[in-house]
Amino acid sequence: MHNLRPDLKRACTMAYTPSLPSFAAIVVAAGKGLRVGGQIPKQFRNWQGKSLIRYSVEALSEAGASPIAIVVADGAQDLASEALVGINGVIFTHGGDTRQQSVLNGLVALEQSKPANVLIHDAARPHLSQDVIARLVSALEEHSGAIPVLPVVDSLAVAGDGDVMAGAAEREALRRVQTPQAFRYMHILAAHHAWSGEKIAGDDAQVLQARGESIALVEGDERLKKFTFAEDFVQTGSAPFRIGQGIDVHRLVDGEELWLCGVQIPHDKGLSGHSDADVALHAITDAVLGAIGDGDIGTHFPPSDSKWAGARSAQFLEHAVKLAHDAGYALGNIDLTLICEAPKIGPHRSAMREAVAAIIGLDEGAISIKATTTERLGFTGRGEGIAAQAIVSLQRL
């Protein structure tokens, strides 16, 4: 890190230690997130496959934080609980009228556990690295508080009345401040209780500094930006849309059930395959996997694995859709063509669309299912098998 005073560089370059002193955490998630837009507060919005808040809570949990107090607005606990399902050591408390009051509520919620140290983090900063956590916790061995900072690289101007430059600021003495901010628990709790003015401090380091405590500056992370505007949810470097294609073929044989698009079709023959041989769902699954560049159905569900024998193909498609969500994409539409002489697809088209929509959570209007023949040419024309071709579009979340 450059442009830091020598006395700060030592704190900023503390090495990562795999075993950290015990600490608790507070994640402030009581804001409305209005500048992002939408009906759901930004901290609970889906981003690249999971809620924004989950990223940092998972990072804190992985680092050993326990308990983790989640501060939420009235009426938002269900959203928070759903976003954090499966993460141990999480407790919930209500936020206040200001961020400072919300933090105090979080500190009070930790009183029973009496942690030695606490990290206080904004839920809208998802890219929290283990290195930043380690530097902060380690700095508390010599200081009452520690905050992650970054240098100011641009020139700074002081604005006067009428948007006229009134002077310049010395950037060498300034730092950009991030969260989480780390504190010895009893020190920051006492500082919040001792605060005498309006509870509108910009961050918790200011509250502690008002008590004359020592606060270390440690190296932050450029990726640890706060999501504030709608454009922050755009995944940099990835295409806004992706297209995938899938093709599959299965043989028609006696003594098998015929499944197409998750619907059992009355017929004198069924499709042969390791699973239920649903050629339609297999083609759609391959199209989704192709769109995100993640192999094909055989890669994820190899026919050599006996546990997939007779398996319903719906679970293959559900898995592919989840992988797409994890990659930051949602299905836009599906265009499926079945190629066969028999059975007739038309009478079953509505049920097929409904079944596919239920599997992937997509509106039926975005699902097209068509059928054609090969004019009695080839293996499909002779009634020896059924082929399917699917094209899907994905759109970035």
C-alpha positions as CSV (number, residue, x, y, z in Angstrom):
1,M,0.0,0.0,0.0
2,H,1.4,3.4,-0.9
3,N,1.1,6.9,0.4
4,L,0.8,5.9,4.1
5,R,2.9,7.4,6.8
6,P,5.6,5.0,8.1
7,D,3.9,4.6,11.5
8,L,0.7,3.4,9.7
9,K,2.4,1.0,7.3
10,R,3.3,-1.3,10.2
11,A,-0.4,-1.7,11.2
12,C,-1.5,-1.9,7.5
13,T,0.8,-4.8,6.7
14,M,0.1,-7.1,9.6
15,A,0.3,-10.7,8.4
16,Y,-2.7,-13.0,8.3
17,T,-2.8,-15.3,11.3
18,P,-4.9,-18.4,11.0
19,S,-5.8,-18.4,14.7
20,L,-7.4,-15.1,15.8
21,P,-8.4,-13.9,19.3
22,S,-12.1,-14.5,19.8
23,F,-14.5,-11.8,18.6
24,A,-18.1,-11.2,18.0
25,A,-19.6,-9.1,15.2
26,I,-22.5,-6.8,14.4
27,V,-23.9,-6.4,10.9
28,V,-25.9,-3.3,10.5
29,A,-28.8,-4.1,8.1
30,A,-31.6,-1.7,9.2
31,G,-31.4,0.7,6.3
32,K,-34.0,1.2,3.6
33,G,-31.5,1.2,0.7
34,L,-33.8,3.6,-1.3
35,R,-31.1,4.8,-3.7
36,V,-30.8,1.3,-5.2
37,G,-34.5,1.2,-6.1
38,G,-36.9,-1.8,-5.9
39,Q,-39.2,-3.0,-3.2
40,I,-36.7,-5.0,-1.2
41,P,-33.9,-3.2,0.9
42,K,-30.6,-3.6,-0.9
43,Q,-29.1,-5.7,1.8
44,F,-31.6,-8.5,1.1
45,R,-31.6,-8.3,-2.6
46,N,-30.2,-11.2,-4.6
47,W,-26.8,-10.7,-6.1
48,Q,-24.9,-13.4,-7.9
49,G,-27.1,-16.2,-6.4
50,K,-27.6,-15.1,-2.8
51,S,-28.6,-12.1,-0.7
52,L,-26.1,-9.3,-0.4
53,I,-26.0,-9.6,3.4
54,R,-25.1,-13.3,3.3
55,Y,-21.7,-12.7,1.8
56,S,-20.2,-10.7,4.7
57,V,-22.0,-12.8,7.4
58,E,-20.6,-15.9,5.9
59,A,-17.1,-14.3,5.8
60,L,-17.4,-13.3,9.5
61,S,-18.7,-16.7,10.5
62,E,-15.8,-18.4,8.6
63,A,-13.3,-16.2,10.5
64,G,-14.8,-17.4,13.8
65,A,-17.1,-14.5,14.8
66,S,-19.6,-15.6,17.4
67,P,-22.2,-14.5,18.1
68,I,-23.1,-12.3,15.1
69,A,-25.8,-9.7,15.9
70,I,-27.9,-8.7,12.8
71,V,-29.5,-5.3,13.3
72,V,-32.7,-5.1,11.2
73,A,-35.6,-2.7,10.8
74,D,-39.0,-3.5,12.3
75,G,-40.7,-6.0,10.0
76,A,-37.5,-7.2,8.3
77,Q,-36.5,-10.1,10.5
78,D,-38.2,-12.6,8.2
79,L,-36.2,-11.3,5.2
80,A,-33.0,-11.5,7.2
81,S,-33.7,-15.0,8.6
82,E,-34.4,-16.3,5.1
83,A,-31.3,-14.7,3.8
84,L,-29.1,-16.2,6.5
85,V,-30.6,-19.7,6.9
86,G,-28.1,-22.3,7.8
87,I,-25.5,-19.9,9.4
88,N,-24.9,-20.7,13.0
89,G,-24.5,-18.2,15.8
90,V,-26.7,-15.5,14.4
91,I,-29.0,-13.4,16.6
92,F,-31.3,-10.6,15.6
93,T,-32.1,-7.2,17.1
94,H,-34.0,-4.1,16.0
95,G,-32.5,-1.0,14.5
96,G,-32.9,2.6,15.7
97,D,-33.7,5.9,14.1
98,T,-30.0,6.4,13.1
99,R,-27.1,4.1,12.3
100,Q,-25.4,5.0,15.6
101,Q,-28.5,4.0,17.5
102,S,-28.7,0.8,15.6
103,V,-25.1,-0.1,16.4
104,L,-25.8,0.6,20.1
105,N,-28.7,-1.8,20.0
106,G,-26.4,-4.4,18.5
107,L,-23.8,-3.8,21.2
108,V,-26.5,-4.2,23.9
109,A,-27.6,-7.4,22.2
110,L,-24.1,-8.8,22.7
111,E,-23.9,-7.9,26.4
112,Q,-24.8,-11.4,27.6
113,S,-22.0,-13.0,25.7
114,K,-19.5,-10.4,26.8
115,P,-17.1,-10.7,23.9
116,A,-13.5,-9.4,24.2
117,N,-13.7,-7.8,20.7
118,V,-16.3,-6.9,18.2
119,L,-16.3,-6.1,14.5
120,I,-19.0,-3.7,13.3
121,H,-19.9,-4.0,9.6
122,D,-22.3,-2.6,7.0
123,A,-24.4,-5.3,5.3
124,A,-24.0,-3.6,1.9
125,R,-20.2,-4.4,1.7
126,P,-20.2,-8.0,0.4
127,H,-16.5,-8.5,-0.5
128,L,-15.1,-9.0,3.0
129,S,-11.8,-10.8,2.9
130,Q,-10.3,-13.0,5.6
131,D,-7.1,-10.9,5.4
132,V,-9.0,-7.7,6.3
133,I,-10.7,-9.4,9.2
134,A,-7.3,-10.7,10.5
135,R,-5.6,-7.4,10.3
136,L,-8.4,-5.7,12.2
137,V,-8.6,-8.3,15.0
138,S,-4.8,-8.4,15.3
139,A,-4.5,-4.7,15.6
140,L,-6.7,-4.8,18.8
141,E,-3.9,-6.4,20.7
142,E,-2.3,-2.9,20.9
143,H,-5.2,-0.5,20.2
144,S,-8.7,0.0,21.4
145,G,-10.0,0.2,17.9
146,A,-8.9,-0.4,14.3
147,I,-10.4,0.6,11.0
148,P,-9.6,-0.4,7.4
149,V,-8.5,2.5,5.2
150,L,-7.4,3.2,1.7
151,P,-5.3,6.1,0.3
152,V,-6.9,9.0,-1.5
153,V,-5.4,9.0,-5.0
154,D,-7.3,11.9,-6.6
155,S,-6.7,15.5,-6.0
156,L,-9.2,17.1,-3.7
157,A,-10.9,20.5,-3.9
158,V,-12.8,22.3,-1.2
159,A,-16.1,23.5,-2.6
160,G,-17.3,27.0,-1.8
161,D,-20.6,28.8,-2.3
162,G,-22.1,28.4,-5.8
163,D,-20.0,25.3,-6.6
164,V,-16.8,27.4,-6.9
165,M,-13.5,26.0,-5.8
166,A,-12.5,27.5,-2.5
167,G,-9.2,25.7,-1.9
168,A,-7.4,22.4,-2.0
169,A,-7.1,19.6,0.6
170,E,-3.9,17.7,1.3
171,R,-4.7,14.2,0.3
172,E,-1.6,12.8,1.9
173,A,-3.2,13.2,5.3
174,L,-6.6,11.8,4.3
175,R,-7.9,8.2,4.1
176,R,-11.0,6.5,2.8
177,V,-12.6,4.6,5.6
178,Q,-14.4,1.2,5.2
179,T,-16.0,-1.3,7.4
180,P,-15.9,-3.6,9.3
181,Q,-14.4,-1.5,12.1
182,A,-13.0,-3.4,15.1
183,F,-13.0,-2.5,18.8
184,R,-12.4,-3.9,22.2
185,Y,-16.0,-4.5,23.1
186,M,-16.2,-2.8,26.5
187,H,-14.4,0.3,25.2
188,I,-16.8,0.8,22.3
189,L,-19.9,0.0,24.4
190,A,-18.8,2.6,27.0
191,A,-18.1,5.2,24.3
192,H,-21.6,4.8,22.8
193,H,-23.2,5.1,26.3
194,A,-21.1,8.2,27.0
195,W,-22.0,9.9,23.7
196,S,-23.8,13.1,24.8
197,G,-25.0,14.7,21.5
198,E,-27.4,13.5,18.8
199,K,-26.7,9.9,17.8
200,I,-25.6,10.9,14.2
201,A,-21.9,10.0,14.2
202,G,-20.6,9.1,10.8
203,D,-19.1,5.9,12.0
204,D,-18.1,4.1,15.2
205,A,-14.5,5.1,15.1
206,Q,-15.7,8.7,15.6
207,V,-17.6,7.6,18.7
208,L,-14.5,5.9,20.2
209,Q,-12.2,8.8,19.2
210,A,-14.4,11.2,21.2
211,R,-13.3,9.2,24.3
212,G,-9.7,9.8,23.5
213,E,-9.0,6.2,22.5
214,S,-6.3,4.9,20.2
215,I,-7.5,3.7,16.8
216,A,-5.2,1.9,14.4
217,L,-5.4,2.3,10.6
218,V,-5.0,-1.0,8.8
219,E,-5.0,-1.8,5.1
220,G,-8.4,-2.0,3.6
221,D,-9.4,-3.6,0.3
222,E,-10.5,-1.8,-2.9
223,R,-13.1,-4.6,-3.4
224,L,-14.7,-3.8,-0.1
225,K,-16.9,-1.1,-1.6
226,K,-20.4,-0.3,-0.4
227,F,-23.3,-1.0,-2.7
228,T,-25.2,2.2,-2.9
229,F,-26.7,2.6,-6.4
230,A,-28.5,0.3,-8.8
231,E,-25.4,0.1,-11.0
232,D,-23.4,-1.4,-8.1
233,F,-25.4,-4.6,-8.6
234,V,-24.2,-5.0,-12.2
235,Q,-21.6,-7.7,-12.4
236,T,-18.5,-6.1,-13.9
237,G,-17.0,-7.9,-16.9
238,S,-19.9,-10.3,-17.5
239,A,-22.4,-10.1,-20.4
240,P,-25.9,-8.9,-19.6
241,F,-27.4,-11.8,-21.6
242,R,-26.2,-15.4,-22.4
243,I,-27.6,-17.9,-24.8
244,G,-27.3,-21.7,-24.5
245,Q,-28.3,-24.7,-26.7
246,G,-28.9,-28.3,-25.8
247,I,-29.6,-31.4,-27.9
248,D,-30.5,-34.8,-26.6
249,V,-31.7,-38.1,-28.1
250,H,-33.1,-41.3,-26.5
251,R,-34.3,-44.6,-27.9
252,L,-37.9,-45.7,-27.6
253,V,-38.2,-49.2,-26.2
254,D,-40.9,-51.5,-24.9
255,G,-41.5,-51.8,-21.1
256,E,-40.5,-48.2,-20.2
257,E,-42.5,-45.2,-19.1
258,L,-42.5,-42.2,-21.4
259,W,-41.6,-38.9,-19.6
260,L,-41.4,-35.6,-21.4
261,C,-41.0,-32.2,-19.7
262,G,-41.7,-33.9,-16.4
263,V,-45.0,-35.2,-17.5
264,Q,-45.8,-38.9,-18.0
265,I,-47.2,-39.5,-21.5
266,P,-49.4,-42.5,-22.3
267,H,-47.7,-44.4,-25.1
268,D,-46.9,-48.0,-25.9
269,K,-43.2,-47.4,-25.6
270,G,-40.9,-45.4,-23.3
271,L,-37.5,-43.8,-23.5
272,S,-34.5,-45.7,-22.5
273,G,-31.8,-44.1,-20.4
274,H,-29.9,-44.2,-17.1
275,S,-32.4,-41.8,-15.5
276,D,-36.0,-41.4,-16.4
277,A,-34.6,-40.5,-19.9
278,D,-36.7,-37.3,-20.2
279,V,-35.1,-36.1,-23.4
280,A,-36.8,-32.7,-23.2
281,L,-35.6,-31.8,-19.7
282,H,-32.1,-33.1,-20.6
283,A,-31.9,-30.8,-23.6
284,I,-33.1,-27.8,-21.5
285,T,-30.6,-28.7,-18.8
286,D,-27.7,-28.9,-21.3
287,A,-28.8,-25.5,-22.7
288,V,-28.6,-23.9,-19.3
289,L,-25.3,-25.4,-18.5
290,G,-24.0,-24.4,-21.9
291,A,-25.1,-20.8,-21.3
292,I,-22.9,-20.5,-18.2
293,G,-20.1,-22.6,-19.7
294,D,-20.3,-25.3,-17.1
295,G,-20.1,-28.6,-19.0
296,D,-23.1,-30.7,-19.7
297,I,-25.5,-33.1,-18.0
298,G,-23.1,-36.0,-18.1
299,T,-20.5,-33.8,-16.3
300,H,-22.7,-33.2,-13.3
301,F,-24.7,-36.5,-13.4
302,P,-22.5,-39.2,-15.0
303,P,-24.4,-42.3,-16.1
304,S,-21.7,-44.4,-14.6
305,D,-22.9,-43.3,-11.1
306,S,-25.5,-45.8,-10.0
307,K,-27.3,-43.2,-7.7
308,W,-28.8,-41.5,-10.8
309,A,-30.3,-44.7,-12.0
310,G,-34.0,-44.0,-12.6
311,A,-33.7,-40.5,-11.2
312,R,-36.2,-37.8,-12.2
313,S,-34.7,-35.4,-14.6
314,A,-36.4,-32.5,-12.9
315,Q,-33.6,-32.5,-10.3
316,F,-31.0,-32.2,-13.1
317,L,-32.7,-29.0,-14.4
318,E,-33.1,-27.6,-10.9
319,H,-29.4,-28.1,-10.3
320,A,-28.5,-26.3,-13.6
321,V,-30.8,-23.4,-12.8
322,K,-29.2,-23.1,-9.3
323,L,-25.7,-23.0,-10.9
324,A,-26.9,-20.3,-13.2
325,H,-28.2,-18.2,-10.2
326,D,-24.9,-18.8,-8.4
327,A,-23.1,-17.4,-11.5
328,G,-25.4,-14.3,-11.4
329,Y,-28.0,-15.2,-14.0
330,A,-31.7,-15.9,-14.2
331,L,-33.5,-17.7,-16.9
332,G,-35.2,-15.4,-19.4
333,N,-37.0,-17.8,-21.7
334,I,-36.9,-21.4,-23.1
335,D,-37.6,-22.5,-26.7
336,L,-37.9,-26.3,-26.9
337,T,-38.6,-28.4,-30.0
338,L,-39.4,-32.1,-29.7
339,I,-38.8,-34.3,-32.8
340,C,-40.8,-37.4,-33.2
341,E,-43.5,-39.2,-35.2
342,A,-45.4,-40.4,-32.0
343,P,-46.8,-39.6,-29.6
344,K,-48.6,-36.5,-30.5
345,I,-47.3,-33.6,-28.4
346,G,-50.1,-31.1,-28.9
347,P,-52.6,-32.6,-26.4
348,H,-49.9,-32.5,-23.7
349,R,-48.3,-29.2,-24.5
350,S,-50.1,-27.2,-21.8
351,A,-49.3,-29.7,-19.0
352,M,-45.7,-29.7,-20.2
353,R,-45.4,-26.0,-20.0
354,E,-46.9,-25.9,-16.6
355,A,-44.5,-28.6,-15.3
356,V,-41.4,-26.9,-16.7
357,A,-42.5,-23.6,-15.2
358,A,-43.0,-25.2,-11.8
359,I,-39.5,-26.8,-11.9
360,I,-37.6,-23.6,-12.7
361,G,-39.9,-20.9,-11.3
362,L,-40.5,-19.2,-14.6
363,D,-43.7,-17.9,-16.0
364,E,-45.4,-20.2,-18.5
365,G,-45.4,-17.3,-21.0
366,A,-41.6,-17.6,-21.2
367,I,-41.7,-21.3,-22.1
368,S,-42.3,-22.4,-25.7
369,I,-42.8,-26.1,-26.5
370,K,-43.1,-27.2,-30.1
371,A,-43.1,-30.4,-32.0
372,T,-42.2,-31.5,-35.5
373,T,-41.6,-34.6,-37.5
374,T,-38.9,-35.6,-40.0
375,E,-41.4,-36.7,-42.6
376,R,-40.8,-40.3,-41.6
377,L,-37.0,-40.0,-42.4
378,G,-34.3,-41.2,-40.0
379,F,-34.6,-42.9,-36.6
380,T,-37.3,-40.5,-35.4
381,G,-39.2,-41.0,-38.6
382,R,-39.1,-44.8,-38.1
383,G,-40.3,-44.3,-34.5
384,E,-37.1,-45.6,-33.0
385,G,-36.5,-42.6,-30.7
386,I,-37.2,-39.0,-29.8
387,A,-34.9,-36.1,-30.2
388,A,-35.1,-32.7,-28.5
389,Q,-33.5,-29.3,-29.1
390,A,-33.6,-26.5,-26.6
391,I,-32.4,-22.9,-26.7
392,V,-32.5,-20.8,-23.5
393,S,-31.6,-17.2,-22.7
394,L,-30.2,-16.1,-19.4
395,Q,-30.2,-12.5,-18.1
396,R,-27.9,-11.1,-15.5
397,L,-29.4,-10.7,-12.0
